[in-house]
Structures are given as C-alpha cells and as structure tokens.
Amino acid sequence: MAKSTIYSALDLRDGFYQILMRESDIPLTALSTPSGMLWEWLVMPQGLKNTPAIFNRCVTHLLRSLRDFAPSYFDDGFVHSRDASQI
C-alpha cells in the first residue's frame, strides 16, 4: 500500500445477513413473542459468538485472489493501486 496513490474504502452493508444459516442451527436462533409467535433466523444474525469469525472467513475466501491490492478487515475492504490504469 505504501507505493499506491489511489485508495478506496468499501463497507459491506448488512454483510452478516448475506450468509445463510445451516439448517440444523436455525432452531438455535428461535425467539418467541408474548403473542405466541415463533421467529427463527434464516440468515446469520448479529450478536452470535462466532458470527464475526464466520463472516471474516467468508470474505477472506471470496477475496483471496485480490488480496495483493484489496485486503479486507471483517466488513471493510480497501482497494489500492499505483495509478488509474490498475483499477
């Protein structure tokens, strides 16, 4: 990044919600309301102990071929290049 002149910062919006829950784990996220309704998360909710690690593993895997010029940190991505022709 030191020799780069163009930098971009990216934020993945609602990134956790892009990861589907494993079918067997869905009941573990169940909530019941006072009216008797049952809600279950079908996608990865925020607040679970392993959610950040799982999300980071997915992003790192998806961007592995770009890691030389597009490192990631959880739901933030950074793209850098020496000049506009590299973008």
PyMOL CGO cylinders between C-alpha atoms (Angstrom):
from pymol import cmd
from pymol.cgo import CYLINDER

trace = [
    CYLINDER, 0.00, 0.00, 0.00, 2.95, 2.31, 0.54, 0.3, 1, 1, 1, 1, 1, 1,
    CYLINDER, 2.95, 2.31, 0.54, 3.59, 2.90, -3.18, 0.3, 1, 1, 1, 1, 1, 1,
    CYLINDER, 3.59, 2.90, -3.18, -0.09, 3.29, -4.05, 0.3, 1, 1, 1, 1, 1, 1,
    CYLINDER, -0.09, 3.29, -4.05, -1.58, 6.66, -4.94, 0.3, 1, 1, 1, 1, 1, 1,
    CYLINDER, -1.58, 6.66, -4.94, -5.26, 5.74, -5.25, 0.3, 1, 1, 1, 1, 1, 1,
    CYLINDER, -5.26, 5.74, -5.25, -7.15, 4.34, -2.27, 0.3, 1, 1, 1, 1, 1, 1,
    CYLINDER, -7.15, 4.34, -2.27, -10.78, 3.30, -1.84, 0.3, 1, 1, 1, 1, 1, 1,
    CYLINDER, -10.78, 3.30, -1.84, -12.53, 2.11, 1.31, 0.3, 1, 1, 1, 1, 1, 1,
    CYLINDER, -12.53, 2.11, 1.31, -15.57, -0.15, 0.98, 0.3, 1, 1, 1, 1, 1, 1,
    CYLINDER, -15.57, -0.15, 0.98, -18.10, -1.17, 3.60, 0.3, 1, 1, 1, 1, 1, 1,
    CYLINDER, -18.10, -1.17, 3.60, -20.24, -4.26, 3.04, 0.3, 1, 1, 1, 1, 1, 1,
    CYLINDER, -20.24, -4.26, 3.04, -23.75, -3.31, 4.06, 0.3, 1, 1, 1, 1, 1, 1,
    CYLINDER, -23.75, -3.31, 4.06, -25.56, -5.87, 6.23, 0.3, 1, 1, 1, 1, 1, 1,
    CYLINDER, -25.56, -5.87, 6.23, -22.83, -8.38, 5.45, 0.3, 1, 1, 1, 1, 1, 1,
    CYLINDER, -22.83, -8.38, 5.45, -23.83, -10.91, 8.11, 0.3, 1, 1, 1, 1, 1, 1,
    CYLINDER, -23.83, -10.91, 8.11, -27.29, -11.15, 6.56, 0.3, 1, 1, 1, 1, 1, 1,
    CYLINDER, -27.29, -11.15, 6.56, -25.80, -12.45, 3.31, 0.3, 1, 1, 1, 1, 1, 1,
    CYLINDER, -25.80, -12.45, 3.31, -24.75, -15.74, 4.93, 0.3, 1, 1, 1, 1, 1, 1,
    CYLINDER, -24.75, -15.74, 4.93, -27.39, -18.45, 5.22, 0.3, 1, 1, 1, 1, 1, 1,
    CYLINDER, -27.39, -18.45, 5.22, -27.71, -20.33, 8.49, 0.3, 1, 1, 1, 1, 1, 1,
    CYLINDER, -27.71, -20.33, 8.49, -27.02, -24.05, 8.47, 0.3, 1, 1, 1, 1, 1, 1,
    CYLINDER, -27.02, -24.05, 8.47, -30.41, -25.81, 8.54, 0.3, 1, 1, 1, 1, 1, 1,
    CYLINDER, -30.41, -25.81, 8.54, -29.60, -27.64, 11.78, 0.3, 1, 1, 1, 1, 1, 1,
    CYLINDER, -29.60, -27.64, 11.78, -28.68, -24.36, 13.54, 0.3, 1, 1, 1, 1, 1, 1,
    CYLINDER, -28.68, -24.36, 13.54, -31.85, -22.43, 12.68, 0.3, 1, 1, 1, 1, 1, 1,
    CYLINDER, -31.85, -22.43, 12.68, -33.81, -23.73, 15.73, 0.3, 1, 1, 1, 1, 1, 1,
    CYLINDER, -33.81, -23.73, 15.73, -31.00, -22.46, 17.98, 0.3, 1, 1, 1, 1, 1, 1,
    CYLINDER, -31.00, -22.46, 17.98, -31.86, -18.88, 16.97, 0.3, 1, 1, 1, 1, 1, 1,
    CYLINDER, -31.86, -18.88, 16.97, -35.58, -19.18, 17.80, 0.3, 1, 1, 1, 1, 1, 1,
    CYLINDER, -35.58, -19.18, 17.80, -37.36, -16.40, 19.69, 0.3, 1, 1, 1, 1, 1, 1,
    CYLINDER, -37.36, -16.40, 19.69, -40.93, -16.50, 20.94, 0.3, 1, 1, 1, 1, 1, 1,
    CYLINDER, -40.93, -16.50, 20.94, -43.02, -13.37, 21.36, 0.3, 1, 1, 1, 1, 1, 1,
    CYLINDER, -43.02, -13.37, 21.36, -45.58, -12.70, 24.10, 0.3, 1, 1, 1, 1, 1, 1,
    CYLINDER, -45.58, -12.70, 24.10, -48.31, -13.26, 21.49, 0.3, 1, 1, 1, 1, 1, 1,
    CYLINDER, -48.31, -13.26, 21.49, -47.01, -16.80, 20.88, 0.3, 1, 1, 1, 1, 1, 1,
    CYLINDER, -47.01, -16.80, 20.88, -45.30, -16.21, 17.53, 0.3, 1, 1, 1, 1, 1, 1,
    CYLINDER, -45.30, -16.21, 17.53, -42.03, -18.02, 16.88, 0.3, 1, 1, 1, 1, 1, 1,
    CYLINDER, -42.03, -18.02, 16.88, -39.26, -16.28, 14.93, 0.3, 1, 1, 1, 1, 1, 1,
    CYLINDER, -39.26, -16.28, 14.93, -36.15, -18.03, 13.60, 0.3, 1, 1, 1, 1, 1, 1,
    CYLINDER, -36.15, -18.03, 13.60, -33.19, -16.53, 11.79, 0.3, 1, 1, 1, 1, 1, 1,
    CYLINDER, -33.19, -16.53, 11.79, -32.62, -17.98, 8.32, 0.3, 1, 1, 1, 1, 1, 1,
    CYLINDER, -32.62, -17.98, 8.32, -29.52, -15.83, 7.83, 0.3, 1, 1, 1, 1, 1, 1,
    CYLINDER, -29.52, -15.83, 7.83, -26.59, -15.15, 10.14, 0.3, 1, 1, 1, 1, 1, 1,
    CYLINDER, -26.59, -15.15, 10.14, -27.76, -12.70, 12.83, 0.3, 1, 1, 1, 1, 1, 1,
    CYLINDER, -27.76, -12.70, 12.83, -25.53, -10.19, 14.56, 0.3, 1, 1, 1, 1, 1, 1,
    CYLINDER, -25.53, -10.19, 14.56, -24.68, -10.95, 18.15, 0.3, 1, 1, 1, 1, 1, 1,
    CYLINDER, -24.68, -10.95, 18.15, -23.84, -14.65, 17.94, 0.3, 1, 1, 1, 1, 1, 1,
    CYLINDER, -23.84, -14.65, 17.94, -20.42, -15.53, 19.32, 0.3, 1, 1, 1, 1, 1, 1,
    CYLINDER, -20.42, -15.53, 19.32, -18.98, -16.90, 16.06, 0.3, 1, 1, 1, 1, 1, 1,
    CYLINDER, -18.98, -16.90, 16.06, -20.71, -14.59, 13.57, 0.3, 1, 1, 1, 1, 1, 1,
    CYLINDER, -20.71, -14.59, 13.57, -17.76, -12.18, 13.06, 0.3, 1, 1, 1, 1, 1, 1,
    CYLINDER, -17.76, -12.18, 13.06, -15.27, -15.04, 12.60, 0.3, 1, 1, 1, 1, 1, 1,
    CYLINDER, -15.27, -15.04, 12.60, -17.50, -16.89, 10.13, 0.3, 1, 1, 1, 1, 1, 1,
    CYLINDER, -17.50, -16.89, 10.13, -18.18, -13.71, 8.16, 0.3, 1, 1, 1, 1, 1, 1,
    CYLINDER, -18.18, -13.71, 8.16, -14.48, -12.80, 8.08, 0.3, 1, 1, 1, 1, 1, 1,
    CYLINDER, -14.48, -12.80, 8.08, -13.60, -16.30, 6.85, 0.3, 1, 1, 1, 1, 1, 1,
    CYLINDER, -13.60, -16.30, 6.85, -16.16, -15.98, 4.01, 0.3, 1, 1, 1, 1, 1, 1,
    CYLINDER, -16.16, -15.98, 4.01, -14.93, -12.53, 2.93, 0.3, 1, 1, 1, 1, 1, 1,
    CYLINDER, -14.93, -12.53, 2.93, -11.28, -13.60, 3.09, 0.3, 1, 1, 1, 1, 1, 1,
    CYLINDER, -11.28, -13.60, 3.09, -12.06, -16.67, 0.97, 0.3, 1, 1, 1, 1, 1, 1,
    CYLINDER, -12.06, -16.67, 0.97, -14.02, -14.67, -1.62, 0.3, 1, 1, 1, 1, 1, 1,
    CYLINDER, -14.02, -14.67, -1.62, -11.29, -12.02, -1.97, 0.3, 1, 1, 1, 1, 1, 1,
    CYLINDER, -11.29, -12.02, -1.97, -8.29, -14.36, -1.80, 0.3, 1, 1, 1, 1, 1, 1,
    CYLINDER, -8.29, -14.36, -1.80, -7.31, -13.77, -5.44, 0.3, 1, 1, 1, 1, 1, 1,
    CYLINDER, -7.31, -13.77, -5.44, -7.40, -9.99, -4.87, 0.3, 1, 1, 1, 1, 1, 1,
    CYLINDER, -7.40, -9.99, -4.87, -5.52, -9.84, -1.58, 0.3, 1, 1, 1, 1, 1, 1,
    CYLINDER, -5.52, -9.84, -1.58, -2.44, -8.12, -3.07, 0.3, 1, 1, 1, 1, 1, 1,
    CYLINDER, -2.44, -8.12, -3.07, -4.42, -4.96, -3.82, 0.3, 1, 1, 1, 1, 1, 1,
    CYLINDER, -4.42, -4.96, -3.82, -7.73, -5.44, -1.98, 0.3, 1, 1, 1, 1, 1, 1,
    CYLINDER, -7.73, -5.44, -1.98, -7.19, -6.53, 1.63, 0.3, 1, 1, 1, 1, 1, 1,
    CYLINDER, -7.19, -6.53, 1.63, -10.25, -6.90, 3.86, 0.3, 1, 1, 1, 1, 1, 1,
    CYLINDER, -10.25, -6.90, 3.86, -10.98, -6.46, 7.55, 0.3, 1, 1, 1, 1, 1, 1,
    CYLINDER, -10.98, -6.46, 7.55, -14.33, -8.01, 8.50, 0.3, 1, 1, 1, 1, 1, 1,
    CYLINDER, -14.33, -8.01, 8.50, -16.94, -5.99, 6.58, 0.3, 1, 1, 1, 1, 1, 1,
    CYLINDER, -16.94, -5.99, 6.58, -14.49, -3.34, 5.36, 0.3, 1, 1, 1, 1, 1, 1,
    CYLINDER, -14.49, -3.34, 5.36, -12.49, -3.62, 2.16, 0.3, 1, 1, 1, 1, 1, 1,
    CYLINDER, -12.49, -3.62, 2.16, -9.60, -1.48, 0.98, 0.3, 1, 1, 1, 1, 1, 1,
    CYLINDER, -9.60, -1.48, 0.98, -8.62, -1.23, -2.67, 0.3, 1, 1, 1, 1, 1, 1,
    CYLINDER, -8.62, -1.23, -2.67, -5.38, 0.47, -3.64, 0.3, 1, 1, 1, 1, 1, 1,
    CYLINDER, -5.38, 0.47, -3.64, -3.36, 0.96, -6.83, 0.3, 1, 1, 1, 1, 1, 1,
    CYLINDER, -3.36, 0.96, -6.83, -0.40, 2.94, -8.11, 0.3, 1, 1, 1, 1, 1, 1,
    CYLINDER, -0.40, 2.94, -8.11, -2.40, 4.65, -10.87, 0.3, 1, 1, 1, 1, 1, 1,
    CYLINDER, -2.40, 4.65, -10.87, -5.83, 4.70, -12.52, 0.3, 1, 1, 1, 1, 1, 1,
    CYLINDER, -5.83, 4.70, -12.52, -4.83, 2.14, -15.17, 0.3, 1, 1, 1, 1, 1, 1,
    CYLINDER, -4.83, 2.14, -15.17, -4.64, -0.57, -12.49, 0.3, 1, 1, 1, 1, 1, 1,
    CYLINDER, -4.64, -0.57, -12.49, -8.19, -0.07, -11.27, 0.3, 1, 1, 1, 1, 1, 1,
]
cmd.load_cgo(trace, "trace")
